Amino acid sequence: MAKYELKTRNSDETSQFAERLAAFLQPGDVIALEGDLGAGKTTFTKGLAKGLSIKRTVNSPTFTIIKEYQGRLPLFHMDVYRVADSLEDLGFDEYFEGNGVTVVEWAHLIEEQLPGDLLTIYLYHEAEGQRKIVLDPKGPRYEQLCKEIFQ
């Protein structure tokens, strides 16, 4: 499957792209976010939340692992950076198969537990405030989603 790429000039543009993506999301969608510390994973998630009409302040669930937000669709925001054992059963599948959108920061750390079909989004530092965003769809649902966003 093809990868899709765009560049943003600042955090506002990164957030705006995520907000636009949110309009295409459906219950059960899973987004894996990858990137270095400070690459914009939480900024991206804040944009998704805005696009899902979530009013609460979104911040990284680094120490709680999962935060839930209610909007047009529920948003399940996971940060698995501190999960000690990638095979520990923390009930992630209940979220992946649930009625909301699941966003997993540092998703590669629980790769064995992720569904086969998902959208992986890589965020890379380009220059001060600038990011390269690469979308890597796995499965027909996410391939179609990317085609719709990038048409």
N, C-alpha and C positions, 0 to 999 in steps of 0.2 A: 504494500500500500504506500501511497505517496505521503510525504511529509509536507507540511505547510509552514511557511515562515513569514514573519513580519518583524519590523523594527519599530520601536517606540522611542521618542525623544526625551520623555520624562515620565515620572510616576503617574501623572494624570492621564497620559495616553495609554499607559499599561492598564490602569483601572478602567478607562473607557472601553478598551477592547474587551476586557472581561465582562463588563456590563452588557455589551452588545452580544457576546457569547451566551449570556444568561437567558436571553430571549428565546434561544433555540433549545434550551435544556428541558428534559422530561424526567418524570419520576423514575428512579433507578439508575440514572446516569452517574458514572464514576469518573472523576478527573484526578489523575495522579500528577502532582506538581513536583518538579525536580529543579534544582539549581543551588548554587552556593549560598552560604549565609548572606543575607542582605541582597539577594538577587531580585526580590520582589514577589515572593510567593504569597505573603500575607497581603500585600497591596493588591495583587491579582484577586485574591479571595474576597477582599473588601469590595472590589468592583463587581464580582459575581453577586455578592449579597445585595448590593444596591440594585442590580438588574433583576433580582428576585423580589424586590420590594421589601427587603428586610430593614427595619428601622433601628434595631439595636446596634451598638458599636461592636464591630468585629475585631478581635485581636487573636493573636496566635495562642492555640491551646497547648503550648509547650509542656506545661506541667500537669495539665488535666487530661491530656491525650485527645479528648473529643469534646467539642462544644456544639450545641444544637441551637439553631435559629429558625424562627418561623417567618415565612413570607409567602409569596405566590406558590412556592414549593418549599418544604423544609430543607434547610442546608445543614449537613453534618460535616463539620470542619475538623479534620484530624491532623495532628502533628505527631508522627510516630518516631521522631528523632530519638526519644528517650526510652523506647520500648526495648527492654533488655533481651528478650528472646523472640526472634522473628516467628517462631512456631507456636508461641504461647497463644492459647485460644482466648481472645478478648472479645469475641462476639462481633468482629468486624463484618462478617458475612450478613448479619442481620441488617446492617446499614446499607451494604452494597445492594441488597435485594429489597430494600425498603421503598417507601413512598416519596423519598426526597432525592436531593442531589448530594453526593458524597465527594468531598475534596480531601485528598490525602497528601499532606506535605511529607517529603522524604519517603515516598511510596516504595522505593527500591528496597527499603529495610524490611518490608513485609511482603515482598514480591510473591512468595508462595501462597499468600492468603488473598491476593488480588484476583478479581474475576479476569477471565481471558479477554473479554471485550471491555475496553475502556479507552479513554483519551488521555495520553500522557502529554503534558505541556512542560517543556524545558524553558527556563528563563536564564539568559546569559548576560553578564555585564558586557557592555560594548565600550562605553565611555561614561563620563560623569552624568548619571541619571538616565543614560540611554540603555535600552535592553534589546536583545534579539530574542524573539519568542518563537519556538518551534513546536508545532502541534504534530503529534505522532498518533494517528488513529489506529486502533486495533478493533476490527470487526466492522460489518456493514453499517451499523447505526452511526458510528463515529466517523466513518469515511463520508457518509452522506452529510452529517453535521458540518464537517470541515468544508465540503463543497458548497454548502449553503452560505456559510460565513464568508468564504473567499470569492464568491461569484460577483 
